[in-house]
């Protein structure tokens, strides 16, 4: 019988079926990724300025940051509710349309008048012989803190939708995002009260308690003041950093390590999961956004740490093969990958 690190096909299908039925909520910083594809073979020197313009021949939009994690959650779960904030600008309208096209429940999303909707705009240049490169990204980010009225509405949505939740995912990405100090305090209270809360945070992972934290090696090192966990880091150093974060926060830790897999540390246990090998070309944008919901849903469905880590690693492996977009992984893709990568 085929297996991936102890996970059989029958067990995978059983967990995936349960993942679809659990009650899941995600709260996070919404963002839209916009790809502008320019065909430089069509460019002509401008008459007004000494520049060659970028002739846009294609525009693509997909959800980014917490929005991408929300798309991934709803792809694998029938009951997912998304909580977050967007602006009433054109980027917010476009992101809401992306969510609607995915059939997502966006009842928990608050529209804030005058707020900038986070956006990553990525100009792509195409040339002869299929050559394609990406220009420096153009970022739209709100530099104003969320106001108390919006904060109160977020807290109300947390209370409303998390009451019956089996798992709560947190995607804390932006400096002035929807997860304020008060919101984080409420999230920590939910975790202390027994809710399964899995957190991905770019710069504040050390402020969450009683949760399951999902930092990468850079975020873990910053939160603990430990040495960077680069490719030369040995297993003992990796485990030490994860356990230091556990001690600081009172949380369990799933430390993701890119193509080196992940390490799940709990009180009295330590589980190492290898990454799924992926041949180039790859695009790592959104891999963490894919890992978070897959890992969270699997735990909520009763999977062991090893099983949840394998399923999340499979989801990330599918995501990174989807180039120039923020990808997601569905059930059929996960089953197909198992057939391709499983070993007798």
ABEGO torsion letter per residue (X at the ends): XBBBGGBBAAAAAAAAAAAAABBBBBBBBBBBBBBBBBBAAABBBBAABBBBBBBBABBBBBBBEAAAAAAAAAAABAABBBBEBBBABAAAAAAAAAAAAAGBBAAABBBBBGBBBBBBBBBBBBBBGGBBBBBBBBBBBBABBBBAAAAAAAAAAAAAAAAABABBBBBBABAABABBAAAAAAAAAAAAAGBBBBBBBAAAAAABBGBBBBBBAAAAAAAAGBBBBBAABBAAAAAAAAAAAAAAAGBBBBBBAEAAEBBBBBBGBBBBBBBBBBBOBBBABGAAAAAAAAAAAAAAAGBBAAAAAAAAAAAAAAAAABBGBBBBBBAAAAAAAAAAABBX
